[in-house]
């Protein structure tokens, strides 16, 4: 592919990413659009995605009330090594995920007892853990069960 054509393709891709961020801003707010734009920058040449770099961790985590993933009540980006993103407890969340090798289904903290009240909460995690694709979704019986099972991971 010629340099001119390659440049045109790159410009078109970045324009599409920018349009997606703009559309997301219209429906979910500017903070979420900034997170999406930051994710796009990491994916398309900004930072650890460059050739020769170690595969990184970048996850978009969501929490929704009910048995559906929508509407999202809380959303955060979690990056690890170094811990960061918009997650409030990034360092603790990364440490807990590291203990289970980034396998969300293996999170099982012993955080205490919960009532049997059914008030479902659905969580998702999408992105990558040390270069491995992650697509996780689970509905917990209530927010207490979510907290005692996942600890800081979904404390967004």
N, C-alpha and C positions, 0 to 999 in steps of 0.2 A: 504494500500500500504506500503510495507516495506521501511525502511529508505534508503537502497541502491538503490532501484528502484526509489524512490522519488528524490534522489540526481541525478540519471542519467537523469531523466525527466527534472529537473531544469537545468542541464548542457546543455542538448540538446536544451531547449528553449532559453537559453542565447546565445548559438552558432547561432541559427536561427536569433535572434534579431541582433547579430553582423554581420551576413552575409547580412541581409537586409540593415543595415547601410552602409556596404561596397559597396553594389550594388548601393545604393542611392548616395554615394559619387562619384561613377564613372559617374553618369548621371547628378547630380545637384551641385556638389562641396562640399568641406570639411566642410564649415560652416553649410550647411543644414544637412549634415550627423551628425555633432555634436549635432544639435538640435534634430534630430531623436533619437540619442543615449541617450540624456538626457531624452526625453519623455519615452523611453523604460525603463530607470532606474527608473523613477517615477512609471511606471506601474508595474514593476516586483521587488518591494521590496525596492526601494531607496527613502525613504522619506514619504510623506503624504499618500501613498497608503497602509500603514501598518494598521493592524486591530486596531479599536478604534479611528483612526484619523478622523477629520472632512473631509467630501468630499471637494475636492479642485477644482480649476479652472485651466485648462491647455488647451489652444486652439492653433491650428495652423491656422494662417490667411494667405491668399494669395490674390494677385492682378494680374490679367492678362488683357492685352489689347485685346479688341474685345469681341465677344459674347461667347467665349469658355473659359474654365478654364485653357487652355494650349496655348502657353507656359507661365509659371509663370514668371512675371517680378520681383515681390517682394514677400518675404515670411518672416514671423516672428512667434515666439512662444510667447504667452501672458499667464502669470500666474498672478493670483490675490490672495490677502491675504496671503502673501504680494505681491504687484505688482512687476512684474519682467519679466524674459525671455529675448528674444532678441528684443522685441518691443521697438522702440525709445521713445514712449510716454506712457509707460505701466500704470503709475499712472492715467493719464487722461482717457485712454481707459477703465480701470477697473471702474473708477467712472461713466463714461457714460453708460457702460453696467449695472452697479448696479442700475442705475435709471430706467432701463427697465426690471429688473429681468433677465438679460442675454438673452433676446429675441431680437435677431438682427433685426427681421422684425418690431419691434416697435421703432427702432432708427429713430428719426425725429427731427434733430436739425434745428434751424432757423439761418443758417449761412450766408445768403445773396442770391443774385440773380445770376443766371447762364444764359449763352446764350443757344439757342436752337440747337446748333451745335450737330450733332449726331456723336460721336466718342466713342463707347461703351467701358466700363470697367467692367470686371466680377470679383467678389470677392467671396471667400469661407471662412468658419470658421468651423473647425472640431475639436472635442475633448469633453470636459465636462465643464459645468458651475455649480459649487457647487454640483457636483455629477450627474447632469442631462446631458444626451448625447446631443450634439449639432452637427447638420449637416446643415449648411446654405450655400446657393448659391444665388447670385442675380446679375443681369446685370443692371448697371446704364447707362444712356444716354451719360454721359461724366464724366471726372474726377472731374469737378467742382460740379456736382450733387452728386457724391460720397462723396466729402469732406463736402458739406453743409448738407448732410443727416446723415453721420456717424461720423463726427468730427474726433477725434483722433483715433478711433477704427481701421480704415484701413490706417492710416498714418504710413506706414511701412518704 
